[in-house]
Amino acid sequence: MNLPKVVADMVLVKIIYSHNVDGGKFLIPNSGVSIHKYHSDYYGEVVDIGPDYSYELKKGDKVIFQRHEGKPIVIGDDEYLVLKERWVMGKYEE
């Protein structure tokens, strides 16, 4: 699968949908995404980082980002977003 390379301060993120229930999270499989798309938290996995991105991120990091921002890209069954640097709000520490 060929993914686009991002430029400047952009980040390519594979979207992972989740939903909060009783203080915990569960992942929503692709088949259920349409139901929960606008009622879920947005987070994803960093797939590519532009050369001018200034924060400490690396491929594979899990990040949260602003809802309704970025350019959506669908490749196969997976959904990606191209985000500007300022739209990434934080990363999960494992």
N, C-alpha and C positions, 0 to 999 in steps of 0.2 A: 504494500500500500504506500503510495507516494503522498506525503503530507507537504503542504507548502512551507517554505522557509520564511520566517518572519524577518522584518528589517527594522531599523531604527530602535525605538524603545518599546516595541511591541512584544507580546507574549502569546504563544499558541497554547490553549488549554483544552484538554479533553474534559467535557462536562460529565460530572457525576452528580446525580440527583439524590437527595436524602430528604428525610422527613423526621421531625421531632415527635416523639411519643413518650410521654411520662418521663421527660428528662433524658431520654436516650435517643439514639439515631438508628434508623435502618435505611439500607440502600433500596432504591426502587429500580427494579429491572427495566430494561428498555421498553418492554411491553406495557408497563404501567406509567411511563413517563407522561403521556398526554394527559392523563387524569390529574397528575400531581404537579405538572410543570409550573404553574403559577402559584402554588401553595407550598413550595419547597424551598429549602435553603440552597443556594448555589455554591458549589465548590467543585473543584476539578483538579486534574493532574497536569502539571507543566510538561508540555511535549517539546517546545522549542522556545528559545529566548533570543530576541534581537541583540545585535552587537552593542547598541547604545543603552541597554537596560541597566540601570544603576544600582538596583537593590540586590541583596544576596538571595538569589534563587538559582536552582539548578533543575535540570530535567528530572522528573519523577516527584518533585515536591508537590504536596497537596496544598492548594490555596483557596481562599474565599475571595469572591469578587463581587462587584456591584451588579445587581440584577438589572436587566434591560440595557446593558452596555455591550459594546463589541460587535464584531461582524460574525454571524453564525455561518458555519460550514458543516455540511453533512457529507461524510465519506463512509460508504457502506452503511452499517448499522450504528455508527458512532457519530456523536455530535461534538463539534469543536467550536471554540470562540477565539477570535483574534482580539486581544485586549490591549489597550494603551497601558503604559506603566502605572498611571495614577488610578486605574480602575481595579488594580489588585490591592485588596485591603489587608491581607495578612496571610500567613502560612501556618499550617498545623505542624507542631513539633511532635515527632513520634517517640 
